[in-house]
Amino acid sequence: MIHWSNNFFNDLYYRFDQLKTDNIINIKNFINHFCNQNEVICDLCCGYGRIAFKLANENYKYLTGIDKSSELLQIAKKTNKEQNTNINFMCKDVRFLEKGDFDLVFFFGTSFGYYNDRDNNRIIKSINNILKPGGLFLFQQVNNPQNLFIKEEDSKYTFKKQSFFHEDERIYEGEYSFHNKFNQKNISYKFNIHLYNKDELIDMFTNNGFNSIEYWGGFNFESFGKDSKDLIIKSLKL
């Protein structure tokens, strides 16, 4: 059975996601707080490179973007050439990363919790594997998502997003649907994410070789609470 994430992140996803500008400045400033432009950095599940290009424009020299979506990476590589940036984009499954030597890995955009517990643990172990000793791991996921119905349009498509958060099970699920105005065809993609709670994530990080753990409720270092929009965790590789 094909996993939902294999088809979800495609050119239709990009068509509407690339319009987002929320939080990008706060994200950049958050990363700047922990590193400098000469460190070796990995944007994990980078997609089409929204954050990586922001850092490249801030003169970060050694950037790698890893994602398993060949469609989004094709867009990222095209932008890389157009902007004359030097980001190394790689198509890889985050569960199976070879040993690396990164100073910092950031894993943002609620890109975790897509698989079963064993594979989700495997991802954290894989991240530990690509960091050098003492390397920094920055993690972000949405913490308390709202049930949403969003409708947007452009010249070709009508886009609808429906999402639901089942708080007791901490399951965040929903559907993206696209209606082509010209041929009247509809296509939809579903998603299902396990939003582990803070304590579960800290245990997972600790069990996979991380310590010195701190956490916040936003990219401006807000205190974390049950109703915080985001959960952001900083940890170091042992």
ABEGO torsion letter per residue (X at the ends): XBBAAAAABBAAAAAAAAABABGAAAAAAAAAAABBAABBBBBBGAEAGAAAAAAAAAGBABBBBBBABAAAAAAAAAAAAAAGBABBBBBBBAABBBBBABABBBBBGGABGABBAAAAAAAAAAAAAABBBGBBBBBBBBABBBBBBBBBBBAABBBBBBBBBBAAAGBBBEBBBBBBAAAGBBBBBBBBBBBBBAAAAAAAAAAAGBBGBBBBABAAGBBBBAABABBBBBBBBX
